[in-house]
């Protein structure tokens, strides 16, 4: 009998272990398809959107850092705090268009 590792992952192997990046994107696209959502958003774009929204809505930075697996808040802030506003608007538009 194989043990299950509860790593608190959304996309994981049957035993709860981590899957590779390609598998994550395939599973995300399959989930979008099952939900009837036509989108070309990949897993990494979804991660950026999530973290940006958290920071924009003043969710505690250390909490966000922990959720996304960064070693320190500096990493989170350097990558996500100074996002190009035009790009940010385009990403929000992608999300908004998914629900029309």
C-alpha positions in Angstrom: 0.0 0.0 0.0 1.4 3.4 -1.0 1.3 6.2 1.5 -0.3 9.6 0.8 1.8 12.7 1.5 -0.5 15.7 2.3 1.6 18.5 1.0 -1.4 20.8 0.7 -1.1 20.9 -3.1 -3.8 21.6 -5.6 -2.2 19.6 -8.4 -0.3 16.6 -7.3 0.5 12.9 -8.0 -2.0 10.3 -6.7 0.2 9.9 -3.6 0.2 13.7 -2.9 3.7 14.2 -4.1 4.9 17.1 -6.3 4.4 16.9 -10.1 6.6 18.5 -12.8 5.8 21.8 -14.5 4.4 20.2 -17.7 2.0 18.1 -15.7 0.8 21.1 -13.8 0.0 23.0 -17.0 -1.7 20.0 -18.5 -3.9 19.5 -15.4 -4.7 23.2 -15.2 -5.8 23.2 -18.9 -7.9 20.1 -18.2 -9.5 21.8 -15.2 -10.3 24.9 -17.3 -11.8 22.7 -20.0 -13.9 20.7 -17.5 -15.2 24.1 -16.1 -16.0 25.4 -19.6 -13.3 28.1 -19.4 -11.6 28.9 -22.7 -8.2 30.2 -21.6 -4.5 30.1 -22.6 -3.3 31.0 -19.1 -0.6 28.7 -17.8 0.2 27.7 -14.3 3.0 30.3 -13.9 0.8 33.1 -15.1 -1.9 32.1 -12.6 0.8 32.1 -9.8 1.8 35.7 -10.8 -1.9 36.8 -10.9 -2.5 35.3 -7.5 0.5 36.8 -5.8 -0.1 40.2 -7.4 -3.7 40.2 -6.2 -2.6 39.2 -2.7 -0.1 42.0 -2.5 -2.5 44.5 -4.1 -5.1 43.6 -1.5 -2.7 44.0 1.4 -2.6 40.3 2.5 0.3 39.9 4.9 3.5 39.6 2.9 4.9 36.8 5.2 1.7 34.8 4.7 2.0 35.2 0.9 5.6 34.3 1.0 4.8 31.1 2.9 1.9 30.2 0.6 4.1 30.4 -2.5 7.2 28.8 -1.0 9.6 31.7 -1.1 12.5 31.6 1.3 12.1 35.3 2.3 9.9 38.3 1.7 12.6 40.0 -0.4 12.2 37.4 -3.1 8.4 38.0 -3.2 8.8 41.8 -3.2 11.5 41.9 -5.9 9.6 39.7 -8.3 6.0 40.9 -7.7 5.9 44.4 -6.1 7.0 46.4 -9.1 4.9 44.9 -11.8 4.3 46.8 -15.0 0.8 48.4 -14.7 0.0 47.8 -18.4 0.9 44.1 -18.1 -1.1 43.9 -14.8 -4.1 45.3 -16.6 -3.8 42.8 -19.4 -3.5 39.9 -16.9 -6.6 41.2 -15.1 -8.4 41.4 -18.4 -7.6 37.7 -19.0 -9.2 36.7 -15.7 -12.2 39.0 -16.3 -12.8 37.6 -19.8 -12.8 34.0 -18.5 -16.0 34.8 -16.6 -18.0 36.5 -19.3 
